[in-house]
Amino acid sequence: MTSTERKFTSIEICAGAGGQAVGLHDAMFKHLALIEIDSSACATLRKNVKGNKEWEGCRVIEDDLTKLPPKKLRLELGLEPGDLDLLAGGVPCPPFSVAGKRLGQEDERDLFPTMLDLIEELRPKAVMIENVRGLLHQKLQDYRENVILKRLKSMGYVKCYWKILEAKDYGVPQLRPRAILVAMKKEYADHFLWEEPTKRPLVTVGKALEKTMRERFDAVDDPRSDATYKNWLDDASKDVAPTLVGGSKKHGGADLGPTRAKKAWEELGVCGLGVANEPNDLADKERDLFAAAGPKLTVSQAAIIQGFPPEWKFEGRKTAAYRQVGNAFPPPVAQAVGGQIFAALEAGMEAADAKRDSAPIGIPEQSTPAEAPIDDRCSDLEGAGVR
């Protein structure tokens, strides 16, 4: 995608702290609205978007989607059905995760029906939904086909593409497989192609955090700093990180995940028992830098592990900010998929323009052929790209 013009619009639901929004913004989409229920995440979105010319016209809407009528949203944004180019979102993942017992539509946190209601009202040209890879589990095949795909087909989305994408393949220093659904109207669907990520060296934890970790050790006057930093860098340069886990408000304070994840972090020289203060805060250096398992990560370092740009800042207390980071969708992955959607929309519009220009005057265009069947490739992709 080579265009530098924001000629396609987007709305995002369940925007969180903006991981997908940043990626789609980098793919040159113009956001009309970011919708999120969590007040801390909304504060983060406003901090980064409000007054930023790059995001001009983007509204941050703090609301519960289950109580926000789709028609009311459409009218508030001044849209007619079909005006919107892309509706994107990361619907809550617990209904489809192992931890959530893969209850799907039986889980009260399932927002897929809400997303489908929004699609029906807005009629966007393209839809992008991200979720955990558990969504593609065989147990949920009936849900995918008869709840999601069947309804999308009834609304004119003739092809739906499922794929598991691994964040480390896109330069993110982390193992983070995500299931991505892209659905497009028929005039754009044939122009959409999944592209394999460009081959590149893995970005290890050491490579990603080398500069910021050095700054943290330099900020304390301690004779152990140089040796501890070198030991950390040796360990951290071995591999990418395990999946960051943001957790929920129901489960204690912030840390880097369950026991297995903490063990993986320890092998990379990082202590996963909590999150460190930023260098400019009054920190307990023994806890934050010189623990036996290694230094703890700060929120800003966790954001680097997720692929956020350094200028994106997070609001709220440390635990709330870390949860926003840990639950985010890596921006580089969203940018890659968004770029392919942008290219398909652009190609579809160019093809339509060329067809109109070449049509003989006074002769009506041929009617559009019947819709092609939805392409549900879940069974072929189960586990793809996952280490």
N, C-alpha and C positions, 0 to 999 in steps of 0.2 A: 504494500500500500504506500503510494508515493505522494498522495494528496496532502497539502498543508492547509486546506480549507475545512472549517468545521461546518460542512453542509448537511450533516445528518444529526438529528436530535435524539436524545435518549432520556428515559426516566428510569430510576433504579429504586426498587423496593428492598427492604431489609438491608439498608446500605451500610449498617454498622459504622466503623470508623473510616470507611472510604477506600478500602483496598481495591475493590472492583471499580469503583468510581475513578480512582487515580489511573488505573489501567486503561479504562475506556476513554478517559480524557486524553491520555497519551496516544490513543489510537485515533484521536481527532474527532470524537463525538462531542456534541454540545449538549450538556446536561440541562434539562429544564427543571428537574426536581430530584432530590434525594430524600427518600422516605424512611424513617427509622423511629422505633418506639423508645429506645434507651436514651435517657436524658444526657448521660455522659458522652455517648457516641455522637449525639446531636450537637453537643457543645464543641466536640472535636471538628465536626463537619463545618459548623459555622465559623470556627476560628480560622480554618484554612480556606473557606470559600468566600465569606463575606468580605466585600471590598477588594477582592482579587479580580483584576480585569480578565485574567485567563478564564475565570469561571463566571463571567458576567451573565446574568439572567438565570442563574441556578438558584432555586429555592430549596431550603432545608425544611422539611415538613416533619415535625415531631407528632406522630399519631399512631394509633393502633389500627393496623390494616383491616382487622376483622370488624372494625366499627366505622371504617371510612368508605362510604358508598362510592363505587367506581365512577358513576356518572357525576357525582359531586366533584371528584378529583379532576375529571376531564374538563368540566365546565370552569373550575377554578383556574386551570392552566390554559384556558382559551383554545382548546383543541376540538376538532371535529374527528369522528371516527376515521381512522386511516391516515391522519396527519403525522402521527408519531412514527419515527423510523425504527427505534429500538426500545424495547422494554426488557430490562435486565434485573436480576436479583439473585441473592443467595438465600433461598427459603431455609428456615431452621432445619438443621441436620439431625437432631435426636430421633425423629421418627424413622430414620433410615440407617442409623448407625448401630453397630454391635452393642454399644453401651445403652442405646435407646431401645434395644430388643427388636428393632426393625418392625415396629407396629404399623408403620405406614399410615393409611387413612384412619386407623383406629386410635391413633395418637392425637390428643387434643392440640398438640403443637404443629400439626401438619397444616402448612399454609399453601400447599399446591392448589386446592380449590379456590382460595382467595386470588392467587396469581392468575388462574384460568378465568376468573370473573373479570379481572382487570384487562386481560387480553381481549376478552369478548367485547368489552366496552370501548377500549382504545383502538383495537384493530391495528396494532403496529405492523410494520413491514417485516420485522424480525424480532425474535425472542431469544434471550440467552439466560439460562438458569444454571447455577452451579450448586453442587451438593457433595456430600461424602460419597465415596465409591460404593458404599453399601446400598445406595439407590439402585445399582445395577445387579444386585443379588437376585438369584433365581426365585427366592421367596417373594420378591416384589414384582415379578414379571406381570402378573395379572393386573396389579395396580398401575404399572407403567402403561400397559396396553389399553386397558379399559377405563381408566380414570384420566390419564394424562393424554396419551396419543390419540385416542378415539375422539376426545373433545377437540383437540387441536385440529384434527382432520376436518371435523364438522365446521370449523371456522375458516377453512381454506388454507391451512398450512400443510402443503402437500408432501413435504419432506421434513423429517426430523432426524437430526444427527446426534447420536450419543457417542461420547468418547471419554475415556479416563486419561487425564493429562497429569504428568508428574512434574511438580514445580522445579525440581533440580535440573530438569532438561531445559529450563528456560533461564538459567543463570541465577536461580534462587538457591541460597546455601542451606537447603532443607529438603527432607523427604516429605512431600505433601501431595499425595494423589487426590485428585478431585474429579468427580463425574460432571461433565459439561453437556448440557442439552442446548442445541441450537435449532430453532424452527423458523422457517421463512415462507413468505408468500410465494406462490408458484412462479411469478415473474422474476424472482431473485434466486430461488432455490438452486436452479441448475448452474448458477455461477459461483456457488459456495463450495469450496474444497478444503477439507482438512489438510493442512500442511504440517509435515513433520518439523519439529524444532531444528534450527540450525545447529550442527554439531559444534560443541564448544567444550572446553575443559570444565570440570566441575569447579564451582566456587565453594571452597571449603570454609568452615567456620573461622579458621585462622585467617584466611585471605579476607573474608568479609569484615572481621572485627579487629584486625591487626592495629589499625590506627586508633580506634576508640579505646581499645584495651590499654594500649601504650599510654594514652592520655590519662586514663584513670590511675594507673600506677605512678605516673609522674606527678599526679596531683597530691600524693601523700609522701611525706618525708619519712621513708622507712628503708633501712639497709637491705631488706629482703626483696625489694621491688624488682630489681633487675633479674635476679635468679628466678623468682616466681613467674615473672612475665615470660621469660625464655622457656621455662618448663611448660607453661600454658600454651605458648605458640607452637611448640613441638607437637603437643598432643592435639591441639585444635586444627592443625594443618593436615590431619590424616583423612578427614572425611567431612561430608555435609552433616547437618544437624538432624536429629529425629524430629518428628512433627511437633510443632509448638501447640500446646493445648491451652485455650483460654479459660475453659471451665464455665461455671455458671454462678449466679449470685447465691445459689443454695449450698455451694460447697466451698466453705472456708476461704482462706487467703490465696494469693497468687503463688504458684510454683510452676515448674517446667514439666509437669505431667505425672503419670503414674510411675510405679516403681521401675518398670522396664525402661521407660524413657529417661528417668533419672540416672539409671545405670549407663545408658548410652551417652548421656551428657557428661558423666564422670569420666568416661573413656576419652572424651574430647577436652578434658581438663576444666570442665565447668561444673559448679555445684548447682544442682537443680532444686535445692531446698529453699525456695523463696526467690525473691527478686531484689536486686540491689538498688540503693538510692543513686541518683545521678551525681556526678562528680561535684556539682556546685551545691549539693545539699550537705548538711552535717551528717557524715556517714560513720558507721561503725566499721572501721577498716578490717578488723579481725573477722567480722561476719561477712562483709561484702567482697573482700579481696584475698584474705589469707586463710580461708577455711581449708580444712584438710583435703576436701574434694576439689578445690580450686576456686577461682573467683565466681561470684554470681553475676548474672546478666542484669543490666539496667533495662528499663522499658525501651529506651531509644535503641539499645543494642538488639533487643528482641524484634524491634521494628525493622532493623537492617536484615535480620534473619528472614523476615517475611517479604523482603524486597521493596519496602517503602522507601521513597526518596528522603534524604535527610531533612529537607525543608518542611515535610509534613509533620505537624506537631499534634500531640495528644493531650486532651483535657481530662481533668479529674484526678483524684488521688491515685497513688501508685497502683493499688490493686485494681481499681476501675480502669485505669489506663492500660495496664497489662492485659486485662481481659479483652479489651477492644483489639489490641494487637494480636493476641493469641487466637481470636476467633475470625481473623480477617482472611480474605482471599488475596493471595500474592498478586500485586499489581502487574508484574511482568507477564504472568499467565493470562490475566484479563486483557492486557494490551495485545498479546498475540492473537487471541480469539477475536477480540474486537476489530483488529486490523483485517482479519479475513472476512468478517461480517461487512465491514465498511467497503471492502473491495467488491463483494458480491452485490451490495446495494448500488454501488457506482456502475458496475458492469450491467446490471439489470436495467438501470435507467438509461444508460447509453444505448443498449440494445433496443429499448422501446422508442427512443428518439430516432434511431436509424431506421426502424421499421416504419415509423410515421413519415419520415422524410422520403422513403422509397416507395410508399404506397401510391398507386396511380390516382389522380384526382377523380373523384366521382364514383370510385369503386370501393365498396365497404370492405373493411378488413375481414379476414377469415375468423370464424368463431374459435375461441380457445378450446383446445382438446380437453377431454375429461381429465379430472385430477389423477395424478399418479399416486400409487399407494405410498403410505408413510413408510419410511425406511428406518425400522427399529433394529439397530445393530448391536443391541446390548449383549446377546449371547456370545458374539464374536469378540467382544471387548472386555469380558469379565477378567479383571486382574491385569489388564494390559498396562505396561509401563510402571508396574509397581515392584519395588525391590523386596 
